[in-house]
Amino acid sequence: MDNWAYNGQEFYNLNDYDKYKDELSGKEGVYVIWEQSENYLNVIYVGQGNLSERIALHINRKEINKHNDVKISWLLLPAEDHDNAEAFLARKLKPEIGDRHPTCPAGYYLRMPRGFLELMFISALTDIVDSTENKNDNPFERLARMYGHDSADELFDSWSEIAQIKKYPMNFEAIQMVMANAKKYGRMVKVTFIDGKTCKGFPRMAIGEGLWLLFGTESNHEIQFQNVAKIDMI
């Protein structure tokens, strides 16, 4: 479990300031503001400092409020860690607002909020798949090039957060998005289950909530999302 702030099992809405302002009193750290929908995540702003003062300044900013369903989370950190943490978050999340951030050592690492990077990754991949005219062009390779890597393997190896995500069950929205895009573009998927077993096939149809039929090369499979640890489009 990470130490980012949650409102129960969900993230706070930025404009519900009265619900979380008491938690911020006298606290310092880093924070992330983003727009989120079912299968989409767009990072708007990354900041640091006195959380109560800094976050209060963002409540009525026009460039933030133009977005829908704006979320916020924060991580308590001592002042000496603020610059490194902000630099890491800005480099990885590429916020829409702000182009001047501190720098941090190459090996610095900060764990993201639960499910956060996974959804951001799926959002970026979906945008690329939808814009790909050549269906033979591997969208993972395009995503790797976008992040300055020579190959998809290099992208996964270098993003320790993505590797970490693979150890935990994916959320239903992320699995649904991969399945839908694979079906749309005629791609095969490889499913890795929580128990370590795997199967490959072409997604055929959703046959219930959290349940897909997969046409395999040797046999067909019913994929129950709650049993999936990882899914890759291949």
C-alpha positions, 0 to 999 in steps of 0.5 A: 500500500502506498502513502498517497492520500485517498478519500476511502478507496477513491481519490479526492475531487480537487474542488471538494476542498472543505472535505480534505483541508483539515488533513493538509493543515501544517503538512508539507509534501508533493501533490498531483492534480489530474483529470480522470474518466473511466479509461482516461487520465491527463496530468494537469499539474505537479507541485510541492510545498506547504500543502494547505497553501499551495493546493488552495491556490489551485481551486479557482485557476481557470486553466485547471477548472476547464477540465472535468472530474479533476482529482488530487492526491498528495504525499507527505515528505520532508522539505529536503525531499521536495525537489527530487520528488517533484522532479521525478513526478514531472519527468514521468507524468509530463504535466500539462501546466508548468515547464520549469521543475527541479532536477533529481538524480537518475536513480531517484524513485518514487512510487505512484498512487495506486493504479495511477501510472497504469491508467495513464499508460493505457490512456497514452497507448489508446491515443497511439492505437487510435491514431495509427494508420498502419495496423502493422505498426506495433503501438508499444514500439511507438509509445517507446519512441515517444518516451525516447526508448529504442524498443518496447522492451527497453521501455518496460525495463526502464520504467520500474513503475510499470514492472512493479504494476505487473506484480499486482492485479490490473484494474477492470478498466485497464483490462477492458481497454486492452481487450477492446483495442486488441479486438478492434485491431485484430491483435492477439493478447497474452493473459497472465493470471495471478497464479502465474498461468498464461494463455494467448488468443484473440479477444472475441466478445464481452460476455458479462461484466468483467468477463471476456471470451478469448479465442485461443490458438488451441482452445477458447478461454473465459477470462475473468478480470479478477483473476488477471495479473497482467495482459499484453497486446502482442 
